[in-house]
Amino acid sequence: MSATMIKEFRLPDLGEGLTESEILSWKVDVGDTVSLNQVIAEVETAKAVVELPSPYAGVIRELHEQPGSVVEVGKPIVSFEVPDDAGTAPSGPAGTLTAGPGERGAETQKREPNLVGYGAVVEGSGRPARRPRNFAAPVVEPVLARPVVVEPADTKPVDTAIAERPRSTPPVRKLARDLGVDLARVPGTGPGGLITREDVRGFAGHNEEAVPPLAEPVALSGSRLGERETRTPIKGVRKYTAAAMVQSAFTAPHATEFLTVDVTPSLELLARLKNSREFAGLKLTPLTLAAKAVLVALRRNPALNSHWDEEHQEIVTYNYVNLGIAAATPRGLTVPNIKDADTMQLRQLAQALTALAETARAGKATPDELSGGTISITNIGVFGIDAGTPILNPGEAAILGLGAVRTLPWEYRGEVALRQVITLSLSFDHRLVDGEQGSRFLADVGTILAEPGMVLTMV
C-alpha cells in the first residue's frame, strides 16, 4: 500500500487583493474521491461567484468551513489525503502545505495550482499567463486556484512612530474602535500580517487598557416579529456594490444631462441586420448600437474615457476602452466589462455583449471581468424606465443610461408622426469632464442613434 499524506488547501486570493470570501456550497463531501481540477466548492467574493477547482487528486478528509461561513484568505478550508510524492512542495506538520521564501524551485512551480481566472504558469516566470479572449467561440475551461502560503506572523512590538497603517479590513477597524483597541499594537496573524477579528478580540481580552467587548446584538426570531420583517445580511456582491456607490456619490462631483432622440432609423437598421447573412443568429438590440455609438463618440471626446488619480494628482486618459455594462443579477448589481471594446467590429461587439449578459445572469462573472472598466452603460429601459441619474462606477468618468424605447408623436419632416423615441441620460465626473465635453459626447451618441449613417462623418 503506497504511503499517503494530508494536504490542506487554504482559501486563495481570488483577485483584486480581496481579503475574504463566503462559502456558498460544497460540491463534495468527506470521503469523496476527487480528481485534479474537479470543482469542489462555490464561493462568493465581494465581486463575483467563483467555482473553486481541486488543487489535488485524492480523497476529501475534512471540510473546515460550512456553507454560509465568511472565510479570510489564507485560512484552511479543506483537507485532502493524497499519495505521498517526494517531488511535491515541502510540507509542514501533518503534511500541510507550507513554504518559505525561495524554497519553490522551477519543478515545484510547474506543479502548483494557480490563481482562479488565469491560465497555466509560464515556464520560468512564476506568473500565470492570461488567456486570450475569444468572443466568437467562448470556451470555459477548468482552472486552478493557488493556495496562499501563510508565513508566521511577526509578534515583535510595533514601532508606531515609523510603522505604516496596519493592514486590516473595514469591519476589523470598526471592531477595534468599538473595543478601544489601537491596531498599531495588534500583531496580525492573517495573510501577509493582516489583522483579523480574532486578533483584535484576543488583544482586547488580554489587555487591561482595552474597553470590555460590547454585547452582541440580539437576533429576533421570525415568530417574535410576527413575520412582518425579513432581515437579510449585507454581504457579498451587494455589500461591495453599496460601498462602491457611496464612495462614488461622495467623492466624484456628478453632473447629469439628458437627450431625447428619434431612434426609428436605428431600429430599422437592426431589423435589416438581423436578416443579413453576417448577423444571422446574433442577438441584436438597441444596446448593441448604443454601445457602438459610445465607442465612436469617445474617439472625438476622449475626456470621458479617463480617470482621476487622487494619489498622484494626475488625470489618466485611457487609450483603450473597457466598456462596462451594468447587469442586475439575483445577487445584486454588477458591472462586468468588455476588454478592448474599441477594437471590435459590430459583429464582435454583439457577440461580446451576449456572452457578458449570459455570464452575469448566471453569477459567473470573474473578478477580472468586473474590474478595470473605463466607461459604462446602464440599460434602465428594460425595466420600462424613461430616464434617470446613473451613479458613476468608481474610478470612471462617465456612465450612459438608456431609457425605454417609446412610440410617441414626433416632429418628422415638417409633420407630426408616430416615431420610436428614447431618452439618453449621461452622468459624468465634473472634475474630468467639462459641460461642453459632456454635451458634445452625448450629442454625438444621439446623432449616431438618430441617423446611423452619420457615423461616416465621425471616423
C-alpha positions as CSV (number, residue, x, y, z in Angstrom):
1,M,0.0,0.0,0.0
2,S,1.5,3.3,-1.0
3,A,2.0,6.0,1.6
4,T,-0.3,8.9,1.8
5,M,-0.2,12.4,3.4
6,I,-2.7,15.1,4.3
7,K,-2.7,18.3,2.3
8,E,-4.5,21.4,3.5
9,F,-5.9,23.8,0.9
10,R,-6.2,27.4,2.0
11,L,-8.6,29.9,0.6
12,P,-6.7,31.7,-2.2
13,D,-6.9,35.4,-3.1
14,L,-9.4,35.2,-6.0
15,G,-8.4,38.5,-7.5
16,E,-8.0,42.3,-6.8
17,G,-6.5,41.7,-3.4
18,L,-9.8,40.6,-1.8
19,T,-9.4,39.6,1.8
20,E,-12.3,37.2,2.3
21,S,-14.9,35.1,0.6
22,E,-18.1,33.3,1.6
23,I,-18.5,29.6,1.1
24,L,-21.8,29.2,-0.8
25,S,-21.8,25.5,-1.2
26,W,-19.6,22.4,-1.2
27,K,-19.8,20.2,-4.3
28,V,-18.1,17.3,-2.4
29,D,-18.4,15.6,0.9
30,V,-16.0,13.9,3.3
31,G,-14.8,10.6,1.9
32,D,-15.3,11.6,-1.7
33,T,-12.6,10.9,-4.2
34,V,-11.8,13.9,-6.4
35,S,-9.7,14.5,-9.4
36,L,-7.4,17.3,-10.2
37,N,-9.4,20.4,-11.3
38,Q,-12.7,19.0,-10.3
39,V,-15.0,21.7,-8.9
40,I,-15.2,21.2,-5.1
41,A,-16.9,24.4,-3.9
42,E,-18.7,27.6,-5.0
43,V,-17.5,30.8,-3.2
44,E,-18.7,34.4,-3.4
45,T,-16.2,37.2,-3.2
46,A,-17.2,40.9,-2.9
47,K,-17.4,40.9,-6.7
48,A,-18.3,37.6,-8.1
49,V,-19.3,33.9,-7.6
50,V,-16.4,31.6,-8.4
51,E,-16.2,27.9,-8.8
52,L,-13.2,26.6,-6.8
53,P,-11.4,23.6,-8.5
54,S,-9.5,21.0,-6.6
55,P,-5.7,21.6,-6.4
56,Y,-5.1,17.8,-5.8
57,A,-6.3,14.4,-6.8
58,G,-7.2,12.4,-3.7
59,V,-9.8,11.9,-1.0
60,I,-11.6,14.6,0.9
61,R,-10.8,14.1,4.6
62,E,-12.2,17.3,6.2
63,L,-14.2,20.3,5.3
64,H,-13.1,23.0,7.6
65,E,-15.8,25.5,6.9
66,Q,-19.6,25.2,6.4
67,P,-21.8,26.9,3.7
68,G,-22.5,30.5,4.8
69,S,-19.2,30.9,6.5
70,V,-17.2,34.0,5.6
71,V,-13.5,32.9,5.4
72,E,-10.4,35.1,5.3
73,V,-7.9,34.5,2.6
74,G,-5.2,32.1,3.8
75,K,-7.4,30.1,6.1
76,P,-7.7,26.3,5.6
77,I,-11.0,25.3,4.0
78,V,-10.5,21.6,3.1
79,S,-8.0,18.8,3.7
80,F,-7.1,16.1,1.2
81,E,-5.5,12.7,1.6
82,V,-3.1,12.3,-1.4
83,P,-0.3,10.0,-2.4
84,D,3.0,10.8,-0.7
85,D,5.1,12.2,-3.6
86,A,8.6,13.2,-2.8
87,G,8.6,15.6,-5.8
88,T,5.9,17.9,-4.3
89,A,6.4,21.1,-2.4
90,P,7.8,20.9,1.2
91,S,5.2,20.3,3.8
92,G,4.8,21.2,7.5
93,P,3.3,19.2,10.3
94,A,0.7,16.6,9.2
95,G,1.5,17.3,5.6
96,T,0.1,20.8,5.5
97,L,1.3,22.9,2.6
98,T,3.9,25.4,3.6
99,A,7.0,27.0,2.1
100,G,9.4,29.8,2.9
101,P,10.8,32.4,0.6
102,G,13.0,31.0,-2.1
103,E,12.0,27.3,-1.4
104,R,10.0,26.8,-4.5
105,G,12.0,25.7,-7.5
106,A,11.0,25.6,-11.1
107,E,9.9,22.0,-10.8
108,T,7.6,22.7,-7.9
109,Q,6.4,25.9,-9.5
110,K,5.1,24.0,-12.6
111,R,3.1,21.6,-10.4
112,E,1.4,24.2,-8.3
113,P,-2.2,25.1,-8.8
114,N,-2.6,28.7,-9.9
115,L,-4.9,31.6,-9.4
116,V,-8.5,31.3,-10.4
117,G,-9.2,33.2,-13.7
118,Y,-5.7,32.8,-15.1
119,G,-4.0,30.3,-17.4
120,A,-1.1,28.0,-16.8
121,V,2.1,29.2,-15.2
122,V,4.5,30.5,-17.7
123,E,7.7,28.4,-17.7
124,G,10.4,30.1,-15.6
125,S,8.3,33.2,-14.9
126,G,6.4,32.3,-11.8
127,R,3.4,34.2,-13.1
128,P,0.3,32.8,-14.8
129,A,-0.5,33.9,-18.3
130,R,-3.9,35.4,-19.1
131,R,-5.9,33.6,-21.6
132,P,-6.7,35.5,-24.9
133,R,-10.4,36.5,-25.2
134,N,-12.3,34.9,-28.0
135,F,-15.9,36.0,-28.2
136,A,-16.6,34.2,-31.4
137,A,-16.3,30.9,-29.7
138,P,-16.1,31.3,-25.9
139,V,-14.7,28.3,-24.1
140,V,-15.0,27.8,-20.3
141,E,-12.1,25.7,-19.1
142,P,-11.4,24.5,-15.6
143,V,-8.6,26.4,-13.9
144,L,-6.8,26.0,-10.6
145,A,-6.5,28.2,-7.6
146,R,-3.2,28.9,-6.0
147,P,-3.1,28.1,-2.3
148,V,-1.9,31.1,-0.3
149,V,1.2,30.4,1.7
150,V,1.0,32.0,5.2
151,E,4.2,32.9,6.8
152,P,4.5,33.0,10.6
153,A,3.3,36.4,11.9
154,D,5.9,38.7,13.4
155,T,5.0,39.1,17.0
156,K,7.6,41.8,17.8
157,P,6.2,45.1,19.2
158,V,5.2,47.6,16.5
159,D,7.0,50.9,16.5
160,T,4.1,53.2,16.0
161,A,6.3,56.2,15.2
162,I,7.6,54.6,12.0
163,A,5.0,51.9,11.2
164,E,2.7,52.1,8.2
165,R,-1.0,51.9,8.7
166,P,-1.8,48.4,10.0
167,R,-3.3,46.0,7.3
168,S,-6.9,45.3,8.2
169,T,-10.4,45.4,6.7
170,P,-13.1,48.0,7.4
171,P,-15.1,45.6,9.7
172,V,-12.0,44.8,11.7
173,R,-11.2,48.5,12.1
174,K,-14.7,49.2,13.3
175,L,-14.4,46.3,15.8
176,A,-11.2,47.8,17.0
177,R,-12.8,51.2,17.5
178,D,-15.7,49.7,19.4
179,L,-13.3,47.8,21.7
180,G,-10.9,50.8,22.1
181,V,-8.0,48.8,20.6
182,D,-5.1,50.5,18.9
183,L,-4.5,48.4,15.8
184,A,-0.9,49.5,15.7
185,R,-0.3,47.4,18.8
186,V,-2.0,44.3,17.5
187,P,0.1,41.5,15.8
188,G,-1.6,40.3,12.7
189,T,-1.9,36.6,12.1
190,G,-3.6,36.8,8.7
191,P,-2.0,36.5,5.3
192,G,0.9,39.0,5.0
193,G,0.3,40.2,8.6
194,L,-3.4,41.1,8.0
195,I,-5.1,41.8,11.3
196,T,-8.2,39.7,11.8
197,R,-11.2,39.9,14.1
198,E,-9.8,37.2,16.3
199,D,-6.5,39.1,16.6
200,V,-8.5,42.2,17.9
201,R,-10.7,40.2,20.2
202,G,-7.7,38.3,21.6
203,F,-5.7,41.5,22.2
204,A,-8.7,43.2,23.9
205,G,-9.2,40.1,26.1
206,H,-5.6,40.2,27.4
207,N,-5.1,44.0,27.6
208,E,-6.4,45.8,30.7
209,E,-6.5,49.1,28.8
210,A,-8.9,47.9,26.2
211,V,-12.6,48.5,26.8
212,P,-14.7,45.4,27.5
213,P,-16.4,44.0,24.5
214,L,-19.9,45.3,23.7
215,A,-22.8,42.9,24.0
216,E,-23.7,41.1,20.8
217,P,-27.0,42.3,19.3
218,V,-29.9,40.0,19.9
219,A,-31.4,38.4,16.8
220,L,-35.2,38.5,16.9
221,S,-36.8,35.3,15.6
222,G,-39.5,35.3,12.9
223,S,-42.2,34.3,15.5
224,R,-41.4,37.3,17.7
225,L,-41.6,39.6,14.8
226,G,-44.9,38.0,13.6
227,E,-43.1,37.5,10.2
228,R,-43.7,41.2,9.4
229,E,-39.9,41.7,8.8
230,T,-37.3,39.9,6.9
231,R,-33.7,40.6,7.7
232,T,-31.0,39.8,5.1
233,P,-27.3,40.0,6.0
234,I,-25.5,42.6,3.9
235,K,-22.6,40.7,2.3
236,G,-21.0,39.6,-0.9
237,V,-21.8,41.5,-4.1
238,R,-24.5,43.7,-2.6
239,K,-22.1,44.8,0.2
240,Y,-19.4,45.7,-2.3
241,T,-21.8,47.5,-4.6
242,A,-23.2,49.6,-1.8
243,A,-19.8,50.6,-0.6
244,A,-18.7,51.4,-4.2
245,M,-21.8,53.5,-4.9
246,V,-21.4,55.5,-1.6
247,Q,-17.8,56.1,-2.4
248,S,-18.6,57.3,-5.9
249,A,-21.5,59.5,-4.9
250,F,-19.5,61.3,-2.2
251,T,-16.1,61.6,-3.9
252,A,-16.9,62.4,-7.6
253,P,-19.0,65.6,-8.3
254,H,-21.7,64.1,-10.5
255,A,-23.4,66.1,-13.3
256,T,-26.2,64.6,-15.4
257,E,-27.6,65.6,-18.9
258,F,-30.5,64.3,-20.9
259,L,-31.2,64.0,-24.6
260,T,-34.3,62.6,-26.2
261,V,-33.9,61.3,-29.8
262,D,-35.8,59.6,-32.6
263,V,-34.2,56.2,-33.0
264,T,-36.6,54.9,-35.6
265,P,-33.7,54.7,-38.2
266,S,-31.6,52.6,-35.7
267,L,-34.4,50.1,-35.2
268,E,-34.9,49.8,-38.9
269,L,-31.2,49.2,-39.3
270,L,-31.4,46.4,-36.6
271,A,-34.2,44.8,-38.5
272,R,-32.1,44.7,-41.7
273,L,-29.0,43.4,-39.9
274,K,-31.0,40.5,-38.3
275,N,-32.0,39.4,-41.8
276,S,-28.4,39.6,-43.2
277,R,-26.1,36.6,-43.5
278,E,-23.3,38.2,-41.4
279,F,-25.5,38.8,-38.4
280,A,-27.8,35.7,-38.7
281,G,-28.4,34.1,-35.3
282,L,-26.9,37.0,-33.3
283,K,-28.9,38.9,-30.7
284,L,-29.1,42.5,-31.8
285,T,-30.8,45.1,-29.6
286,P,-30.7,48.9,-29.2
287,L,-28.0,48.4,-26.6
288,T,-25.8,46.9,-29.4
289,L,-26.0,50.1,-31.5
290,A,-25.7,52.3,-28.4
291,A,-22.5,50.5,-27.3
292,K,-21.0,51.1,-30.8
293,A,-22.2,54.7,-30.7
294,V,-20.4,55.3,-27.4
295,L,-17.2,53.8,-28.7
296,V,-17.3,56.1,-31.8
297,A,-18.1,59.2,-29.7
298,L,-15.2,58.5,-27.4
299,R,-12.8,58.9,-30.3
300,R,-13.9,62.5,-30.6
301,N,-14.4,63.1,-26.8
302,P,-11.6,61.2,-25.0
303,A,-12.1,63.1,-21.7
304,L,-15.0,60.8,-20.9
305,N,-12.7,57.8,-21.0
306,S,-10.4,58.9,-18.2
307,H,-9.7,58.5,-14.5
308,W,-8.9,61.0,-11.7
309,D,-5.8,59.7,-9.9
310,E,-6.1,61.4,-6.5
311,E,-2.9,59.8,-5.1
312,H,-0.6,61.1,-7.8
313,Q,-2.7,64.2,-8.7
314,E,-2.9,63.2,-12.3
315,I,-5.6,62.7,-14.9
316,V,-5.2,59.4,-16.6
317,T,-6.7,59.3,-20.2
318,Y,-7.1,55.7,-21.4
319,N,-6.1,54.9,-25.0
320,Y,-8.3,51.8,-24.9
321,V,-11.9,51.2,-23.9
322,N,-13.1,48.6,-21.4
323,L,-16.8,49.0,-21.8
324,G,-18.8,48.2,-18.7
325,I,-22.4,47.0,-18.9
326,A,-24.5,47.3,-15.7
327,A,-26.3,44.0,-15.0
328,A,-29.0,43.2,-12.5
329,T,-28.4,39.8,-11.0
330,P,-30.0,37.8,-8.2
331,R,-27.0,38.7,-6.0
332,G,-27.1,42.4,-6.8
333,L,-25.8,44.9,-9.3
334,T,-22.6,44.0,-11.1
335,V,-20.8,45.9,-13.9
336,P,-18.7,43.4,-15.9
337,N,-16.8,45.0,-18.8
338,I,-15.7,44.1,-22.3
339,K,-12.0,44.4,-22.6
340,D,-10.7,46.5,-25.6
341,A,-14.2,47.0,-26.9
342,D,-12.9,49.9,-29.1
343,T,-11.1,47.3,-31.3
344,M,-14.2,45.3,-32.1
345,Q,-16.4,45.4,-35.2
346,L,-20.2,45.5,-34.6
347,R,-20.5,41.7,-35.0
348,Q,-17.7,41.0,-32.4
349,L,-19.3,43.6,-30.1
350,A,-22.7,41.9,-30.4
351,Q,-21.1,38.5,-29.5
352,A,-19.3,40.0,-26.6
353,L,-22.5,41.6,-25.2
354,T,-24.4,38.4,-25.5
355,A,-21.6,36.4,-23.7
356,L,-21.3,39.1,-21.0
357,A,-25.1,39.1,-20.3
358,E,-25.2,35.3,-20.0
359,T,-22.3,35.2,-17.7
360,A,-23.6,38.0,-15.5
361,R,-27.1,36.5,-15.2
362,A,-25.6,33.2,-14.1
363,G,-23.5,35.0,-11.5
364,K,-20.3,33.7,-13.0
365,A,-18.5,36.9,-13.9
366,T,-14.9,36.7,-12.9
367,P,-13.1,39.3,-10.8
368,D,-11.1,40.2,-13.9
369,E,-14.3,40.9,-15.9
370,L,-15.6,43.0,-13.0
371,S,-12.6,45.2,-12.7
372,G,-10.7,47.6,-15.0
373,G,-13.7,49.3,-16.7
374,T,-13.2,52.7,-18.2
375,I,-16.8,53.8,-19.0
376,S,-20.1,52.2,-18.5
377,I,-23.7,51.8,-19.9
378,T,-26.8,51.0,-17.9
379,N,-29.9,49.9,-19.7
380,I,-32.8,51.0,-17.5
381,G,-35.1,50.9,-20.4
382,V,-35.6,47.1,-20.0
383,F,-37.5,47.9,-16.8
384,G,-39.8,50.4,-18.6
385,I,-38.0,53.5,-17.2
386,D,-37.5,56.5,-19.4
387,A,-34.6,58.3,-17.7
388,G,-32.6,58.6,-14.5
389,T,-29.4,59.9,-13.0
390,P,-26.9,57.0,-13.0
391,I,-24.2,56.9,-10.4
392,L,-20.7,56.6,-11.8
393,N,-18.9,53.3,-11.5
394,P,-16.0,54.1,-9.1
395,G,-12.9,55.2,-11.0
396,E,-14.7,56.0,-14.2
397,A,-15.5,59.4,-15.7
398,A,-18.9,58.7,-17.3
399,I,-21.9,56.4,-17.5
400,L,-24.7,56.4,-20.1
401,G,-28.2,55.4,-19.2
402,L,-30.5,54.1,-21.9
403,G,-34.2,54.7,-21.4
404,A,-37.2,52.7,-22.8
405,V,-38.0,53.0,-26.5
406,R,-41.4,54.6,-26.7
407,T,-43.8,55.1,-29.7
408,L,-44.6,58.8,-29.4
409,P,-45.9,61.7,-31.6
410,W,-42.7,63.4,-33.0
411,E,-41.8,66.1,-35.5
412,Y,-40.7,64.3,-38.7
413,R,-40.0,66.1,-41.9
414,G,-42.2,69.0,-41.0
415,E,-45.1,66.9,-39.8
416,V,-46.2,65.1,-36.7
417,A,-45.7,61.3,-37.0
418,L,-45.5,58.3,-34.6
419,R,-41.8,57.6,-34.1
420,Q,-39.6,55.4,-31.9
421,V,-38.1,57.7,-29.3
422,I,-35.5,57.1,-26.5
423,T,-34.1,59.3,-23.7
424,L,-30.4,59.2,-23.0
425,S,-29.0,60.1,-19.6
426,L,-25.3,60.9,-19.2
427,S,-23.7,61.3,-15.8
428,F,-20.1,62.4,-15.7
429,D,-17.4,63.4,-13.2
430,H,-17.2,67.2,-13.4
431,R,-13.6,67.1,-12.3
432,L,-12.7,65.4,-15.5
433,V,-15.4,66.4,-17.9
434,D,-16.5,69.9,-18.6
435,G,-20.1,70.6,-19.5
436,E,-19.1,71.3,-23.1
437,Q,-17.3,68.0,-23.4
438,G,-20.1,66.0,-21.9
439,S,-22.7,67.8,-24.1
440,R,-20.7,67.1,-27.3
441,F,-20.3,63.4,-26.4
442,L,-24.0,63.0,-25.6
443,A,-24.9,64.8,-28.9
444,D,-22.6,62.5,-30.9
445,V,-24.2,59.4,-29.4
446,G,-27.6,60.8,-30.1
447,T,-26.7,61.7,-33.6
448,I,-25.5,58.2,-34.4
449,L,-28.6,56.6,-33.0
450,A,-30.9,59.1,-34.8
451,E,-29.1,58.6,-38.1
452,P,-26.6,55.7,-38.1
453,G,-25.2,56.8,-41.5
454,M,-23.8,59.9,-39.7
455,V,-21.1,57.7,-38.2
456,L,-19.3,58.1,-41.6
457,T,-18.6,61.7,-40.7
458,M,-17.1,60.9,-37.4
459,V,-14.5,58.2,-38.2
